[in-house]
Amino acid sequence: MKKVLALIAHDSKKDDIIQLIKAHKEELADIDLIATLDTGQRVRERTGRPVTLLLSGPLGGEQQIGALVANGEVSAVIFLRDPAECSSHEPDISGLFKDMRYP
């Protein structure tokens, strides 16, 4: 099965996730990337890596990733979260963490 890495980052952490992808270019070369909309677009533009784009976070992107994790279609998730950015309109991500299974 092809390895798939899901990326999610709050706005203040998007540069950090881009730096992470750049720093681990060789290790991630054979791994497909998926991401919430804005994060994925920025990763594409700044790294040149292909990224499958899902919905934006506030519109359900985290839940899409959670469903893919639950179905065994995602190998790992990197979520760079900034608690200072949390607000009442932020989606509930607790379900995403419940979907994580450890082999």
N, C-alpha and C positions, 0 to 999 in steps of 0.2 A: 504494500500500500504506500502510495506517495505521502510524504510528510507534509503537513499543512500547519503553518503558524499563523494564528490570528493576532492582530494588532489593534489595540485600543489605547488612546491617549487623550487626556484632558488637554485643553488648549495650551496651558502653560508647560506641558510636558511633551508637546509634539516635536520640538527641536531635539529633546533627549532621545525620543524613539528613533528619529532620523539618524542621530549620531550612533546609536546602538546598531542599527542596520548597516551603516557604513563601516563601523569598527569590526563587524563580524561578517563581512561580505563573503569571504571564502567559506566559512562554516555554514552560511545560509544559502549558498549557491544552488543546492539541489532541493531546497525547501520552497514550496509554494506559499505565497503570502496572501492573506485576506485581511481586510480591515474595514472599520467603520469609514464612512464616506470621506470626511475631511482629513482624517489621519491617513487614509490610503492615498488620497490625491496628493498630499504633501510628500509622502514617501516616494511615490512614483516620480514626481517632479524633481525631487532633490537627490534621489539615488539612482534613477534610471531603471529601477527594478519593476517588473510587472507586479501588479497587485489587483486582486479581485476585490471590487468595491461592493460593500453592503450598504444598508441604510445608514444615515447619520445616527449618532448615539441617541439623541432625544427622540428620534422617530422609530427606534426599535433595533438599531444595529447591534447593541449588546445582546438583545434577546435572540437575534438571528444567529449570532456566534454561539450563544448558549445552546440553541437547538442543534447546531452542527457538532458541538462538543458531545451533547447527549447521544447523538446518532453515531458517534465514533468517527466523524469526518474531519475532525481537527485534532492534531497531535498535541498542541500546546497553545497557550494564550499568554501574551504579554500585555498587561494592562498597567500603564503608567498613570496613576491617579493622583490628583491634587485635592486633598480634603478641603482646602480653602476655596476651591471652585464649586463645591457641592452646593446645590440650591434646590429649592422646592420643585422646579421643573425637571430636575435630573431623574432619569428613569431608575427604577429600583434594580440594582445589579446583584442583589443577594442571590437571586436564582442562578446567575452565571456561576457563582462559586459553588453552589450545591450540585451543579452538573459535572464538576470536575471529578474525574475518577483517576485513581492512582493504580497503575498495574502492579 
